[in-house]
Amino acid sequence: MTAPAIFTIAPHTAFLPALADRLLDGTLVPGVDANDPFNDPLVLAECLIFLPTRRARLTLMDILVARSGGACILPQIRTLNEIETDALSAN
């Protein structure tokens, strides 16, 4: 079993654009080709990303679509309140 990798984004850096950059350059997602990140569309689709707000979720989706040229299969992007809602509905 390999140790989990920890990645940080500097406080002065715009978080969502930096997250998108790291998703698309292969740093966070093994198998993403930095030269053509949308070559295998299913690689990103297997990812699950949690963000704090719906606005952050929509912004990251917009950034990824813009960088893809307009069409791509996005990763699963969920907000933290969706976790709470899922937990409540399970009970």
C-alpha positions in Angstrom: 0.0 0.0 0.0 1.4 3.4 -0.9 1.3 6.4 1.3 -1.3 9.0 0.4 0.0 12.0 -1.4 -0.6 15.4 0.0 -0.8 18.4 -2.3 -1.0 22.1 -1.3 -1.9 25.3 -3.1 -0.2 28.4 -1.9 -2.5 30.8 -0.1 -1.8 33.7 -2.5 -2.7 31.5 -5.5 -6.2 31.5 -7.0 -7.5 28.1 -5.7 -9.8 26.9 -8.5 -7.6 27.7 -11.5 -4.6 26.1 -9.7 -6.7 23.0 -8.9 -7.8 22.8 -12.6 -4.1 23.2 -13.7 -3.1 20.3 -11.4 -5.9 18.1 -12.6 -5.0 18.7 -16.2 -1.2 18.4 -15.9 -1.3 14.9 -14.3 -0.2 16.0 -10.9 -3.4 14.9 -9.1 -4.7 12.4 -11.5 -2.4 9.6 -12.7 -3.0 8.8 -16.3 -3.7 12.3 -17.5 -1.4 13.3 -20.3 -0.1 16.8 -19.6 0.3 17.4 -23.4 -3.3 16.4 -24.2 -5.3 16.1 -20.9 -8.6 15.4 -22.7 -7.1 12.6 -24.9 -8.7 9.9 -22.7 -11.9 11.5 -21.5 -12.7 8.8 -19.0 -9.6 9.5 -16.8 -11.1 12.7 -15.4 -14.5 11.2 -15.2 -13.3 8.7 -12.6 -12.2 11.5 -10.2 -14.3 12.7 -7.3 -13.7 16.3 -6.1 -15.3 17.8 -3.0 -15.6 21.6 -2.8 -17.2 23.8 -0.1 -19.9 25.6 -2.1 -22.1 25.3 -5.1 -20.5 28.4 -6.5 -17.0 26.8 -6.3 -18.4 23.7 -8.0 -19.9 25.6 -10.9 -16.8 27.8 -11.3 -14.5 24.7 -11.5 -16.8 23.2 -14.0 -16.7 26.3 -16.1 -12.9 26.4 -15.9 -12.5 22.8 -17.0 -15.0 23.2 -19.9 -13.2 26.4 -21.1 -9.8 24.6 -21.0 -11.2 21.6 -22.8 -12.3 23.7 -25.8 -15.9 23.3 -25.0 -16.6 19.6 -24.6 -15.4 17.1 -22.1 -16.5 14.5 -19.5 -16.1 16.3 -16.2 -15.0 14.7 -13.0 -17.7 14.2 -10.3 -17.7 17.5 -8.4 -19.7 17.5 -5.2 -20.3 20.1 -2.5 -19.9 19.4 1.2 -23.6 20.0 1.9 -24.4 17.2 -0.6 -22.6 14.9 1.8 -24.8 16.0 4.7 -27.9 15.7 2.6 -27.0 12.2 1.5 -26.2 11.2 5.1 -29.6 12.5 6.3 -31.5 10.9 3.6 -29.8 7.5 4.4 -31.2 7.6 7.9 
